[in-house]
Amino acid sequence: MPVTADQQAEIDEQRAETHTTRRATVPGMEAHLYTAHPVLDHGFVRVIDYMGDDSAITQAARVSYGRGTKAVSNDEGLIRYLMRHWHSTPFEMCEIKLHVKLPVFVARQWIRHRTANVNEYSARYSILDREFYIPAPEDLAAQSVVNNQGRGEALQGEEAQRVLDWLRSDSDTAYDHYEAMISQDGQQGLARELARMNLPANIYTQWYWKVDLHNLFHFLRLRADAHAQMEIRVYAEKICEIVKDWVPLSYGAFEDYRLGGAQLSGKGIECLRRMLAGEDVTQETSGMSKGEWREFMGVVKIAS
Ligand SMILES: Cc1cc2nc3c(=O)[nH]c(=O)nc-3n(C[C@H](O)[C@H](O)[C@H](O)COP(=O)(O)OP(=O)(O)OC[C@H]3O[C@@H](n4cnc5c(N)ncnc54)[C@H](O)[C@@H]3O)c2cc1C
């Protein structure tokens, strides 16, 4: 259960309240406010607050360009220009605050993005819930043979069942011991800050995460990418849907230039030019390593 009945009642109460404001608001974001979007088996993402819209970005850019922006008069053209030329500071004028519930091993990847403000649930102060991420059977995959940092085909039959059983029973046993250690029933009870150390990395934690749009795009480019681990990618994909409703012009430019775009090396551009001129370029004649060539061919998608 991503949210309890009490939490849902609190969300309903927050959503029933409205305020008048002179600040810019975005109908798509107002619709998202406070709602918990489920992710994985017990996780969620919900928008707690946001500041700015597409206009805040163009407004900031026009302050910096002044009369120079006359040539790019419409907002979409200006936003696409900014994204294309890595003029990133206008995107920092927008901010978003999210409440995220996520497994601890996902949080460890997420927290590497240092350009955000974070406030996490304290397991020193409060007792963690008995909620563990257990992958769906189709996500319980074998180690990839081509990528040390990835997964291959789903485990099958008895092996899949055995792994699922261990994940469930190990989580339960660890939590039983956690509860027993902190219990003050007939004993002193171990401090919560110590008892938590036997809990596995698939237990859920929660945090508030506030970030500006430029750094959020950086996070999304890395974590909504097909090479990101599935368990963080599903959060990034949900956030992409939210951002699309918040700043549709900026998201459109991001989707085109960053998510859908690709960076070519100098050698890559040279090879592409030779190919377009009709030359049969191979990895051996490209000057690229095997890995570079594989990635280059993945981008240009020309049969060799
Ligand atoms: C597919 C994938 C695999 C990964 N594998 C590993 C791994 O095996 N091991 C591992 O340790 N990490 C790994 N990472 C994490 C990765 O190295 C980065 O830490 C993470 O993606 C955050 O990126 P960032 O530093 O650009 O983001 P942020 O921390 O949000 O920073 C954004 C940008 O701000 C600037 N910046 C922020 N802080 C500083 C600073 N202190 N000094 C200078 N510039 C700064 C940099 O330009 C940075 O790019 C992996 C990430 C991905 C996406």
Ligand as a Chemical Component Dictionary entry (heavy atoms), coordinates in Angstrom:
data_LIG
# 
_chem_comp.id                   LIG 
_chem_comp.type                 NON-POLYMER 
_chem_comp.pdbx_formal_charge   0 
_chem_comp.three_letter_code    LIG 
# 
loop_
_chem_comp_atom.comp_id 
_chem_comp_atom.atom_id 
_chem_comp_atom.alt_atom_id 
_chem_comp_atom.type_symbol 
_chem_comp_atom.charge 
_chem_comp_atom.model_Cartn_x 
_chem_comp_atom.model_Cartn_y 
_chem_comp_atom.model_Cartn_z 
_chem_comp_atom.pdbx_ordinal 
LIG C1  C1  C 0 24.032 4.845  -15.229 1  
LIG C2  C2  C 0 24.786 5.384  -14.025 2  
LIG C3  C3  C 0 25.743 4.616  -13.403 3  
LIG C4  C4  C 0 26.444 5.113  -12.286 4  
LIG N1  N1  N 0 27.373 4.317  -11.667 5  
LIG C5  C5  C 0 28.040 4.773  -10.582 6  
LIG C6  C6  C 0 29.012 3.968  -9.897  7  
LIG O1  O1  O 0 29.262 2.841  -10.290 8  
LIG N2  N2  N 0 29.631 4.473  -8.800  9  
LIG C7  C7  C 0 29.389 5.741  -8.345  10 
LIG O2  O2  O 0 29.996 6.169  -7.361  11 
LIG N3  N3  N 0 28.478 6.526  -8.966  12 
LIG C8  C8  C 0 27.792 6.086  -10.053 13 
LIG N4  N4  N 0 26.851 6.891  -10.662 14 
LIG C9  C9  C 0 26.593 8.210  -10.094 15 
LIG C10 C10 C 0 27.257 9.320  -10.927 16 
LIG O3  O3  O 0 28.670 9.203  -10.911 17 
LIG C11 C11 C 0 26.856 10.695 -10.386 18 
LIG O4  O4  O 0 27.288 10.806 -9.041  19 
LIG C12 C12 C 0 25.347 10.923 -10.390 20 
LIG O5  O5  O 0 24.816 10.571 -11.644 21 
LIG C13 C13 C 0 25.036 12.394 -10.100 22 
LIG O6  O6  O 0 25.478 13.162 -11.183 23 
LIG P1  P1  P 0 26.020 14.639 -10.993 24 
LIG O7  O7  O 0 27.190 14.659 -10.067 25 
LIG O8  O8  O 0 26.240 15.182 -12.371 26 
LIG O9  O9  O 0 24.723 15.341 -10.339 27 
LIG P2  P2  P 0 24.621 16.509 -9.273  28 
LIG O10 O10 O 0 25.261 16.110 -7.991  29 
LIG O11 O11 O 0 23.184 16.928 -9.228  30 
LIG O12 O12 O 0 25.453 17.664 -9.873  31 
LIG C14 C14 C 0 25.042 18.334 -11.066 32 
LIG C15 C15 C 0 26.258 19.024 -11.636 33 
LIG O13 O13 O 0 26.688 20.018 -10.712 34 
LIG C16 C16 C 0 28.109 20.058 -10.673 35 
LIG N5  N5  N 0 28.530 19.723 -9.310  36 
LIG C17 C17 C 0 27.760 19.350 -8.259  37 
LIG N6  N6  N 0 28.496 19.203 -7.157  38 
LIG C18 C18 C 0 29.766 19.452 -7.524  39 
LIG C19 C19 C 0 30.992 19.439 -6.822  40 
LIG N7  N7  N 0 31.082 19.159 -5.531  41 
LIG N8  N8  N 0 32.111 19.735 -7.511  42 
LIG C20 C20 C 0 32.076 20.030 -8.827  43 
LIG N9  N9  N 0 30.935 20.074 -9.538  44 
LIG C21 C21 C 0 29.803 19.790 -8.897  45 
LIG C22 C22 C 0 28.604 19.070 -11.712 46 
LIG O14 O14 O 0 28.764 19.733 -12.937 47 
LIG C23 C23 C 0 27.457 18.111 -11.836 48 
LIG O15 O15 O 0 27.402 17.452 -13.093 49 
LIG C24 C24 C 0 26.165 6.414  -11.780 50 
LIG C25 C25 C 0 25.193 7.185  -12.421 51 
LIG C26 C26 C 0 24.496 6.695  -13.522 52 
LIG C27 C27 C 0 23.437 7.560  -14.170 53 
# 
loop_
_chem_comp_bond.comp_id 
_chem_comp_bond.atom_id_1 
_chem_comp_bond.atom_id_2 
_chem_comp_bond.value_order 
_chem_comp_bond.pdbx_ordinal 
LIG C1  C2  SING 1  
LIG C2  C3  SING 2  
LIG C2  C26 DOUB 3  
LIG C3  C4  DOUB 4  
LIG C4  N1  SING 5  
LIG C4  C24 SING 6  
LIG N1  C5  DOUB 7  
LIG C5  C6  SING 8  
LIG C5  C8  SING 9  
LIG C6  O1  DOUB 10 
LIG C6  N2  SING 11 
LIG N2  C7  SING 12 
LIG C7  O2  DOUB 13 
LIG C7  N3  SING 14 
LIG N3  C8  DOUB 15 
LIG C8  N4  SING 16 
LIG N4  C9  SING 17 
LIG N4  C24 SING 18 
LIG C9  C10 SING 19 
LIG C10 O3  SING 20 
LIG C10 C11 SING 21 
LIG C11 O4  SING 22 
LIG C11 C12 SING 23 
LIG C12 O5  SING 24 
LIG C12 C13 SING 25 
LIG C13 O6  SING 26 
LIG O6  P1  SING 27 
LIG P1  O7  DOUB 28 
LIG P1  O8  SING 29 
LIG P1  O9  SING 30 
LIG O9  P2  SING 31 
LIG P2  O10 DOUB 32 
LIG P2  O11 SING 33 
LIG P2  O12 SING 34 
LIG O12 C14 SING 35 
LIG C14 C15 SING 36 
LIG C15 O13 SING 37 
LIG C15 C23 SING 38 
LIG O13 C16 SING 39 
LIG C16 N5  SING 40 
LIG C16 C22 SING 41 
LIG N5  C17 SING 42 
LIG N5  C21 SING 43 
LIG C17 N6  DOUB 44 
LIG N6  C18 SING 45 
LIG C18 C19 SING 46 
LIG C18 C21 DOUB 47 
LIG C19 N7  SING 48 
LIG C19 N8  DOUB 49 
LIG N8  C20 SING 50 
LIG C20 N9  DOUB 51 
LIG N9  C21 SING 52 
LIG C22 O14 SING 53 
LIG C22 C23 SING 54 
LIG C23 O15 SING 55 
LIG C24 C25 DOUB 56 
LIG C25 C26 SING 57 
LIG C26 C27 SING 58 
# 
